[in-house]
Amino acid sequence: MTMPSGMQPELRTIRLSEIIFDETIYARPRGHDPALAQQYADDWDKIEAAKRYMAVASDMKLLDGKHRWLAARMLFDGDREIQVLLYPVSTPYEQVKLAIKLNADHGRQLSNSDKQADAKTLHSYGDSYDEIAETLSVSKRKVTAWLHDVARDEKEKRDRRIFEMWMACDTMEEIAKATDCTKDTVSKVVQVCQKRFHETKSDKSIANFDDWDAEEGLVPVYNVWRQTANTNEVSHFGNSEPRWTERLVYMYTEPFDVVIDPFVGGGATVDVCRKRFRRYWVSDRKPILAREGQIRHWDMVNGVPPIPRWQDVRLIFLDPPYWRQAKNQYSKDPEDLANMELPKFTSTLAGIINAFAKKLQSGAVIALMMSPTQWNAENRKFTDHLLDMARLVRLPIDMRIQAPYECSQCQPQQVMWAKENRTCLVLSREIVVWRVE
């Protein structure tokens, strides 16, 4: 079966909500890049001016432009009208083949691993090696190598998905259902992957991907962690610095320990844990679209989340909405932490920490990042939230860490107010770490 020649798309105006994403025809099996989706959102005016339209099939399934689709959803509601290129393709095979061609011709190029996966998909539809080579713009020899052992490669693909889901703390039942295999198979695959990791790490002939000392500034010596600027590539109000999270992971966890971040925001914890082979359970009250599929929906006001194996949890990282500083930034709901009155905010946050502590094994830690409130408070009253937490949390403090941004500055009117009132402006941010005993 071949694609119809001379197929011309029609420029069509549709609602954003009409576009359907079907991962079975997506030409990039390894997923999307959250930072690129954020970049497209920032450059949306340029994308529209350049007429870089998304492409959809006749049934409105997205063929090309997932990062642009995510960016548009980050910026607009579903009723927003946008222009797309509508291609008259309806069968799954036609859609897969055209999606591959469009993704190869536009934007970020397909990686070799993407092309290899796409070659297997086309092969499953009956395409010859010559047709696959032409579609993917590679040599027939490369296609032959990719398809040398399709059954083995399909097993490796399944095993990789099992391991990735396990790292993201999906349950054995969820993984078995998603990969159409038994829980026993899932368990065996996870054990093999862990064994390979430890064998690789102990082989001195292989570059050590977990070599913290080789990365300047990540191994902490002092309890002041200055940072020149926020390096998180995904924009989100109140984003914390990924290097701070990475230092906490270094200090308090080992590979395959579980890290929990229920206020994950921009999702930096996901990237840190993937890089350092830590398992992670992350959520947010309102997960951002740039991280679609990576962040669970959970509101901590409703209680402690359902973690599969609490005995594996070694670090809980809390970077909650700061009282008054984040007021109405996430919602206008009075039950949103940042919108609460101070006594309720304090008791609710302390209650969250104490509830987590009851679930953890001895030696696990809870790290809370917070800055005092001043400028946004009534009468600019200074409130030291961490001191309030220390009074209410029934755990010994393991460490207190100062985490300032060196580039932080206040506006001229704030500086003038401080001078007139003979007081200091708050620029500090601190991490307090409690250890469960």
HUNORBEL-V869298 format. One record per pair of residues at least 12 apart in sequence whose ideal C-beta (glycine too) atoms are under 10 Angstrom apart, sorted by the first residue. I is the first residue (numbers start at 1). J is the second residue. Records with the same first field share a line. If there is no record, write none. Layout:
# HUNORBEL-V869298
I = J  J
This chain:
# HUNORBEL-V869298
1 = 91  93  94  97  125  126  127  131
2 = 93  94  97  127  131  134  135
3 = 89  93  94  97  98  101  131  135
4 = 88  89  94  98
7 = 87  88  89  94  98
8 = 85  87  88
9 = 53  55  56  63  84  85  86  87  88  89  98  102
10 = 58  84  85  86  87  88
11 = 51  53  83  84  85  86
12 = 53  56  60  82  83  84  85  86
13 = 81  82  83  84
14 = 54  56  60  81  82  83  84  86
15 = 60  77  78  79  80  81  82
16 = 54  69  72  73  75  76  77  78  79  80  81  82  84
17 = 60  73  76  77  78  79  80
18 = 56  60  78  81  82  84
19 = 54  56  60  61  62  65  66  69  72  73  78  82  84
20 = 56  57  59  60  61  62
21 = 61  62  66  69  70  292
22 = 57  59  60  61  62  63  92  95  96  99
23 = 66  293
24 = 61  92  95  96  121
25 = 57  61  62  63  89  92  93  94  95  96  97  98  99  100  121
26 = 61  62  63  64  66  96  99  100  103  114  118
27 = 63  64  66  96  97  98  99  100  101  102  103  104  110  114  115  117  118  121  136
28 = 66  67  99  100  103  108  110  111  113  114  115  117  118
29 = 110  111  113  114  115  116  117  118  120  121  157  161
30 = 110  111  113  114  117  160
31 = 66  114  164  292  293  294
32 = 66  67  69  70  108  290  291  292  293  294
33 = 66  67  70  108  233  234  290
34 = 67  70  233  234  266  267  268  270  271  288  289  290  291  292  294  295
35 = 67  232  233  234  235  266  267  271  290
36 = 66  67  68  70  71  107  108  233  234  290
37 = 66  67  68  69  70  71  72  73  74  234  288  289  290  291  292
38 = 67  70  71  74  232  233  234  235  236  266  288  289  290  291
39 = 67  71  233  234  235  290
40 = 52  65  66  67  68  69  70  71  72  74  75  107  290
41 = 67  68  70  71  72  73  74  75  234  235  289  290
42 = 71  74  75  235
43 = 71
44 = 68  71  72  74  75  76
47 = 65  67  68  71  72
48 = 68  72  82  83
51 = 83  85
52 = 64  65  68  106  107
53 = 65  68  82  83  84  85  86  106
54 = 66  67  68  69  72  82  83  84  85  86  102
55 = 68  84  85  86  87  89  98  99  101  102  103  106
56 = 69  84  85  86  87  89  95
57 = 86  87  88  89  90  91  92  94  95  98  99
58 = 86  87  88  89  90  94  95
59 = 89  90  95
60 = 84  86
61 = 89  90  92  95  99
62 = 84  95  99
63 = 84  85  86  87  89  94  95  96  97  98  99  100  101  102  103
64 = 84  85  87  98  99  100  101  102  103  104  105  106  107
65 = 84  85  102  103  106  107
66 = 99  103  107  292
67 = 107  108  290
68 = 82  84  106  107
69 = 82  84  289  292
70 = 288  289  290  291  292
71 = 289  290
72 = 289
73 = 289  290  292
74 = 235  288  289  290  292
75 = 289
85 = 102
87 = 99  102
91 = 125
92 = 121  125
93 = 121  122  124  125  126  127
94 = 125
96 = 118  121  122  124  125  127  135
97 = 118  121  122  125  127  131  132  135
98 = 135
99 = 118  121
100 = 114  115  118  119  121  122  132  135  136  137
101 = 134  135  136  137
103 = 118
104 = 118  135  136  137
105 = 137
109 = 137
110 = 136  137  138
112 = 136  138  142  146
114 = 136
115 = 132  135  136  137  138  142  143  146
116 = 136  138  142  143  145  146  147  153  157
117 = 146  153  157
118 = 132  135  136  146
119 = 132  133  135  136  138  142  143  144  145  146  147  150  153
120 = 132  146  147  150  153  154  157
122 = 135  136  143  147
123 = 143  146  147  150
124 = 150  154
127 = 143
128 = 140  143
129 = 141  142  143  144  146  147
130 = 143
131 = 143
132 = 144  146  147
155 = 189
157 = 179
158 = 178  179  180  181  185  189
159 = 179  181  185  186  188  189  190  192  193
160 = 189  193
161 = 175  178  179  189
162 = 175  176  178  179  181  185  186  187  188  189  190  192  193
163 = 175  186  189  190  192  193  194  196  197
164 = 193  274
165 = 178  179  186  190
166 = 186  187  189  190  193  194  256  279  308
167 = 190  193  256  258  270  273  274  277  278  279  280
168 = 270  273  274  279  280  281  282  293  294  295  296
169 = 258  259  260  273  279  280  281  282  296  305  307  308  309  312  313
170 = 186  281  296  308
171 = 183  186  306  308  309
172 = 184  185  186  187  190  308
173 = 186  308
174 = 186  308
175 = 187  189  190
190 = 256
193 = 256  277
194 = 255  256  277
197 = 209  210  255  256  277
198 = 255  256
201 = 255  277
209 = 275  276  277
210 = 250  254  255  275  276  277
212 = 246  247  249  250  276
215 = 243  246  250
217 = 243  246  247
218 = 243  246  247  249  250
219 = 246  247  250  251
220 = 243  244  246  247  248  250  251  399  401
222 = 401  402
223 = 399  400  401  402  403  430  431  433
224 = 401  402  403  404
225 = 241  243  244  247  248  401  402  403  404  429  431
226 = 402  403  404  405  406
227 = 240  241  242  243  244  403  404  405  406  407  408  429
228 = 241  405  406  407
229 = 241  405  406  407  408
230 = 242  243  244  266  268  405  407
231 = 243  268
232 = 245  265  266  267  268  271
233 = 266  267  268  271  290
234 = 265  266  267  268  270  271  288  290  291
235 = 265  266  288  290
236 = 264  265  266  267  268  284  286  288  290  291  329  330
237 = 265  266  288  321  325  326  329  330  338
238 = 263  265  266  319  320  321  322  325  326  329  330  338  369
239 = 265  266  267  268  319
240 = 261  263  264  265  266  268  269  317  319  369  403  429  431
241 = 268  319  369  403  405  429
242 = 266  267  268  269  270  271  272  275
243 = 268  272  403
244 = 268  272  317  319  367  369  401  403  429  431
245 = 259  261  264  268  269  271  272  273  276  315  317  319  367  369  431
246 = 268  269  271  272  273  275  276
247 = 272  401  403  431
248 = 269  272  315  317  365  367  369  399  401  431  433
249 = 269  272  273  275  276  278  280  314  315  317
250 = 272  276
251 = 315  365  367  398  399  401  433
252 = 314  315  316  317  363  364  365  366  367  398  399  433  435
253 = 273  276  277  278  279  313  314  315  364  365
254 = 276  277  278  314
255 = 276  277  278  279
256 = 277  278  279  312  314
257 = 273  276  277  278  279  280  312  313  314  315  364
258 = 273  278  279  280  281  307  308  309  310  311  312  313  314  315  316  364
259 = 272  273  276  278  279  280  281  282  312  313  314  315  316  317  367
260 = 279  280  281  282  283  304  305  307  310  313  314  315  316  317  318  356  359  360  364  366
261 = 273  280  281  282  283  284  295  315  316  317  318  319  367
262 = 281  282  283  284  285  296  298  299  300  304  305  307  316  317  318  319  320  352  356
263 = 282  283  284  285  298  300  317  318  319  320  321  337  352  369
264 = 280  281  282  283  284  287  288  291  294  295  296  298  317  319
265 = 282  284  285  286  287  288  291  295  319  320  321  330
266 = 284  288  290  291  295
267 = 282  284  287  288  290  291  294  295
268 = 282  317  319
269 = 281  282  295  315  317  319
270 = 282  291  294  295
271 = 291  294
272 = 317
273 = 315
274 = 294
278 = 314  315
279 = 308  309  312  313  314
280 = 294  315  317
281 = 296  298  305  306  307  308  309  312  313  316
282 = 294  295  296  298  305  317
283 = 295  296  297  298  299  300  305
284 = 296  297  298  299  300  330
285 = 297  298  299  300  301  302  320  321  330  331  333  335  336  337
286 = 299  330  331  336
299 = 333  335  336  337
300 = 318  320  321  337  348  349  351  352  355  356
301 = 333  335  336  337  340  348  351  352
302 = 335
303 = 351  352  355
304 = 316  351  352  355  356  358  359
305 = 356  359
307 = 356  359  360
310 = 356  358  359  360  361  364
311 = 359  360  361  364
312 = 361  364
313 = 356  359  360  361  364  365  366  436
314 = 360  361  363  364  365  436
315 = 360  364  365  366  367  433
316 = 352  353  356  357  359  360  364  365  366  367  368  434  436
317 = 365  366  367  368  369  431  433
318 = 349  352  353  356  366  367  368  369  370  389  431  432
319 = 367  368  369  370  429  431
320 = 337  338  345  348  349  352  368  369  370  385
321 = 336  337  338  339  340  345  349
322 = 337  338  345  369  370  371  372  373  376  385  429
323 = 337  338  339  340  341  342  344  345  346  349  370  372  373  376  377  383  385
324 = 338  339  340  342  345  373  374  375  376  377  378  381  383
325 = 338  370  371  372  373  374  375  376  377  426
326 = 338  339  376
327 = 339  340  376
335 = 348
337 = 349  352
338 = 376
342 = 373  377  378  381  383  385  388
343 = 388
345 = 373  383  385  388
346 = 383  385  388  389  391  392
347 = 388  392
349 = 368  370  385  388  389  392  393
350 = 368  385  388  389  390  391  392  393  394
351 = 392  393
352 = 366  368  393
353 = 366  368  389  392  393  394  395  432  434
354 = 366  392  393  394  395  434
356 = 393  395  434  436
357 = 393  394  395  434  435  436  437
358 = 394  436
359 = 436
360 = 395  434  435  436
361 = 436
362 = 435  436  437
363 = 435  436  437
364 = 434  435  436  437
365 = 395  398  399  433  434  435  436
366 = 393  395  398  432  433  434  435  436
367 = 398  399  401  431  432  433  434
368 = 385  386  389  390  393  430  431  432  433  434
369 = 386  401  403  429  430  431  432
370 = 384  385  386  388  389  428  429  430  431  432
371 = 384  385  386  403  404  426  427  428  429  430
372 = 384  385  386  387  426  427  428  429  430
373 = 385  426
374 = 414  418  423  424  425  426  427
375 = 410  411  414  417  418  425  426
380 = 414  417  418  421  423  425  426
382 = 423  424  426
383 = 426
384 = 426  428  430
385 = 430  432
386 = 400  428  429  430  431  432
387 = 430  432
389 = 432  434
390 = 432  434
393 = 432  434
394 = 434
395 = 433  434  435  436  437
396 = 434  435  436  437
397 = 432  433  434  435
398 = 432  433  434  435  436  437
399 = 431  432  433  434  435
400 = 430  431  432  433
401 = 429  430  431  432  433
402 = 428  429  430  431
403 = 428  429  430  431
404 = 427  428  429  430
405 = 427  429
406 = 427
408 = 425  426  427  428  429
409 = 425  427
410 = 425  426  427
411 = 425
